[in-house]
């Protein structure tokens, strides 16, 4: 009986010790499920995933303050994901440059800081006309439209909508002045797409424009 009682005490002690660790694992698991639920968002945010540097143990003088900082960062990330889910209209996919970005409605400063955005009054993807999307050319390689200049004639890019994927073929790559709005004009016959970003990356004085025409549609 004494051995049984001792064994129970040991088990209870281990449970108390391991409880915080198990709770953290469960919290991480719930967070992973949450991120997976954002099927059309999380993949595109990978390049802008929050990087949290805990620092060396010697620098963590105030553990409570550090915990609050991490809590705020996670809350900000959840808020950003919720904003994207509410404002996303499509997903831009360019396999050649390993790009997958949400396309947000309207080129507000907030939207462009987060991702790519469709211009005001543009058509929807797949419609006859010119579907225009703008994006920053961030310094980090592969972020936003940083590698857009690597596209060439004949390359493919996709726009994933609610129930189908529109596949466009690149027909032009242009370097124009910032006031040359004619690149947004449509020919009235084709379903076109136009991607716009700054050029060059440092001290941009031009606009890099990639244009394409609808090749085919894959229904989901």
C-alpha positions as CSV (number, residue, x, y, z in Angstrom):
1,X,0.0,0.0,0.0
2,X,2.8,2.3,0.9
3,X,4.5,1.6,-2.5
4,X,1.2,2.3,-4.3
5,X,0.8,5.6,-2.4
6,X,4.4,6.6,-3.3
7,X,3.8,5.8,-7.0
8,X,0.7,7.9,-7.0
9,X,2.6,10.9,-5.5
10,X,5.3,10.5,-8.1
11,X,2.7,10.5,-10.9
12,X,0.9,13.5,-9.5
13,X,4.2,15.4,-9.2
14,X,5.1,14.6,-12.7
15,X,1.7,15.7,-13.9
16,X,2.1,19.1,-12.1
17,X,5.5,19.6,-13.6
18,X,4.5,18.7,-17.1
19,X,1.2,20.5,-17.1
20,X,2.5,23.9,-18.3
21,X,4.5,22.1,-21.0
22,X,1.5,20.2,-22.2
23,X,-0.7,23.3,-22.1
24,X,1.8,25.1,-24.3
25,X,1.8,22.2,-26.8
26,X,-1.9,22.3,-26.9
27,X,-1.9,26.0,-27.5
28,X,0.6,25.6,-30.3
29,X,-1.6,22.9,-31.7
30,X,-4.7,25.1,-31.6
31,X,-2.7,27.9,-33.3
32,X,-1.7,25.5,-36.1
33,X,-5.3,24.5,-36.6
34,X,-6.2,28.2,-36.8
35,X,-3.6,28.9,-39.4
36,X,-4.6,25.9,-41.4
37,X,-8.2,27.1,-41.5
38,X,-6.9,30.1,-43.4
39,X,-6.4,27.9,-46.4
40,X,-6.3,30.7,-48.9
41,X,-4.4,33.1,-46.7
42,X,-1.7,31.3,-44.6
43,X,0.3,30.1,-47.6
44,X,0.6,33.5,-49.0
45,X,1.7,35.0,-45.7
46,X,4.6,32.6,-45.3
47,X,7.0,35.2,-46.7
48,X,5.8,37.7,-44.2
49,X,5.5,35.3,-41.3
50,X,6.1,37.0,-38.0
51,X,9.6,36.5,-36.9
52,X,9.9,36.7,-33.1
53,X,13.3,36.9,-31.7
54,X,13.2,35.9,-28.0
55,X,16.9,37.0,-27.6
56,X,19.4,35.5,-25.2
57,X,18.3,34.3,-21.8
58,X,20.5,36.9,-20.2
59,X,18.6,39.7,-22.0
60,X,15.2,38.4,-20.7
61,X,15.3,40.4,-17.5
62,X,11.6,40.8,-17.3
63,X,9.8,37.6,-18.2
64,X,6.4,39.1,-17.8
65,X,7.1,42.0,-20.1
66,X,8.4,39.6,-22.7
67,X,5.3,37.4,-22.4
68,X,3.2,40.5,-23.0
69,X,5.2,41.4,-26.1
70,X,4.7,38.0,-27.6
71,X,1.0,38.1,-26.8
72,X,0.7,41.4,-28.6
73,X,2.6,40.1,-31.6
74,X,0.3,37.1,-31.9
75,X,-2.8,39.3,-31.5
76,X,-1.6,41.6,-34.3
77,X,-1.0,38.6,-36.6
78,X,-4.4,37.2,-35.9
79,X,-5.9,40.6,-36.6
80,X,-4.0,40.9,-39.9
81,X,-5.2,37.4,-41.0
82,X,-8.8,38.3,-40.1
83,X,-8.5,41.5,-42.2
84,X,-7.2,39.6,-45.2
85,X,-9.9,37.0,-44.9
86,X,-12.5,39.8,-44.9
87,X,-11.0,41.8,-47.8
88,X,-9.5,39.2,-50.1
89,X,-11.0,38.9,-53.6
90,X,-8.6,36.4,-55.2
91,X,-5.2,34.8,-55.0
92,X,-2.4,35.6,-57.4
93,X,-0.2,32.6,-58.1
94,X,3.0,32.8,-60.2
95,X,4.8,29.5,-60.0
96,X,7.9,30.7,-62.0
97,X,8.9,33.0,-59.2
98,X,7.3,31.0,-56.3
99,X,4.8,33.7,-55.6
100,X,1.4,33.2,-53.9
101,X,-0.3,36.4,-52.7
102,X,-3.8,37.4,-51.7
103,X,-5.3,40.1,-53.9
104,X,-7.1,42.6,-51.6
105,X,-9.8,45.0,-52.8
106,X,-8.6,48.5,-53.4
107,X,-5.1,50.0,-53.4
108,X,-5.2,51.6,-50.0
109,X,-1.9,52.1,-48.2
110,X,-2.8,49.4,-45.7
111,X,-3.6,46.9,-48.4
112,X,-0.4,47.5,-50.3
113,X,1.6,47.1,-47.1
114,X,0.0,43.7,-46.5
115,X,-0.1,42.3,-50.1
116,X,-1.1,43.0,-53.7
117,X,-4.3,44.9,-54.4
118,X,-6.7,45.4,-57.3
119,X,-7.0,48.9,-58.6
120,X,-10.2,50.8,-57.9
121,X,-13.0,50.3,-60.5
122,X,-11.1,47.4,-62.2
123,X,-13.0,44.4,-63.5
124,X,-13.1,41.0,-61.8
125,X,-10.7,38.3,-62.8
126,X,-11.8,36.4,-65.9
127,X,-14.0,39.1,-67.3
128,X,-13.5,40.8,-70.6
129,X,-11.5,43.9,-69.9
130,X,-8.3,44.6,-67.9
131,X,-7.9,43.2,-64.4
132,X,-5.3,45.5,-62.9
133,X,-3.3,44.5,-59.8
134,X,-0.6,46.7,-58.1
135,X,2.0,45.6,-55.6
136,X,5.1,46.9,-53.8
137,X,8.5,45.7,-55.0
138,X,9.9,45.0,-51.6
139,X,13.6,44.7,-50.9
140,X,13.5,41.2,-49.6
141,X,13.9,38.7,-52.5
142,X,10.7,37.0,-53.3
143,X,8.5,39.3,-51.3
144,X,5.4,40.8,-53.0
145,X,6.4,41.8,-56.6
146,X,10.1,41.8,-56.0
147,X,10.8,39.2,-58.7
148,X,8.2,40.3,-61.2
149,X,10.9,41.3,-63.7
150,X,11.9,37.7,-64.1
151,X,8.7,37.0,-66.0
152,X,8.9,36.7,-69.8
153,X,6.6,36.3,-72.8
154,X,4.7,33.0,-72.6
155,X,5.0,32.6,-68.9
156,X,1.8,31.7,-67.0
157,X,0.2,33.3,-64.0
158,X,-3.0,32.3,-62.2
159,X,-5.7,34.0,-60.4
160,X,-7.7,31.7,-58.0
161,X,-11.2,32.9,-57.4
162,X,-14.0,31.3,-55.4
163,X,-14.9,28.5,-57.8
164,X,-12.3,28.5,-60.5
165,X,-8.7,29.4,-61.5
166,X,-8.0,31.8,-64.3
167,X,-4.8,31.0,-66.2
168,X,-3.2,34.0,-68.0
169,X,-0.3,33.9,-70.5
170,X,2.2,36.8,-70.4
171,X,2.0,38.8,-73.6
172,X,4.1,42.0,-72.7
173,X,6.6,43.3,-70.2
174,X,7.0,47.0,-70.2
175,X,8.9,49.8,-68.4
176,X,6.9,53.0,-68.5
177,X,6.7,56.3,-66.8
178,X,4.5,56.7,-63.7
179,X,2.0,58.8,-65.6
180,X,1.5,56.4,-68.5
181,X,-1.9,55.2,-67.6
182,X,-2.6,53.8,-71.1
183,X,-1.3,50.4,-69.9
184,X,-4.6,50.0,-68.0
185,X,-6.7,50.3,-71.2
186,X,-8.4,47.2,-72.5
187,X,-8.9,46.2,-76.1
188,X,-12.6,45.4,-75.5
189,X,-12.3,41.8,-76.7
190,X,-10.0,39.9,-74.4
191,X,-9.9,39.1,-70.7
192,X,-6.6,40.7,-69.8
193,X,-4.5,41.1,-66.7
194,X,-2.0,43.8,-65.8
195,X,0.5,43.7,-62.9
196,X,2.1,46.9,-61.9
197,X,5.0,47.7,-59.6
198,X,7.9,50.2,-59.2
199,X,11.2,50.0,-61.1
200,X,14.0,50.0,-60.2
201,X,13.9,48.8,-56.6
202,X,16.1,51.6,-55.4
203,X,14.9,55.1,-56.2
204,X,12.2,54.0,-58.6
205,X,11.5,56.4,-61.5
206,X,9.5,54.0,-63.7
207,X,6.8,51.4,-63.5
208,X,7.3,47.7,-64.4
209,X,4.2,46.4,-66.1
210,X,3.5,42.8,-66.9
211,X,0.4,42.2,-69.1
212,X,-1.3,38.9,-70.0
213,X,-4.3,37.4,-71.7
214,X,-6.7,34.7,-70.4
215,X,-5.5,31.3,-71.7
216,X,-8.0,29.0,-70.1
217,X,-10.1,28.3,-67.0
218,X,-9.8,25.5,-64.5
219,X,-13.0,24.9,-62.5
220,X,-12.6,23.8,-58.9
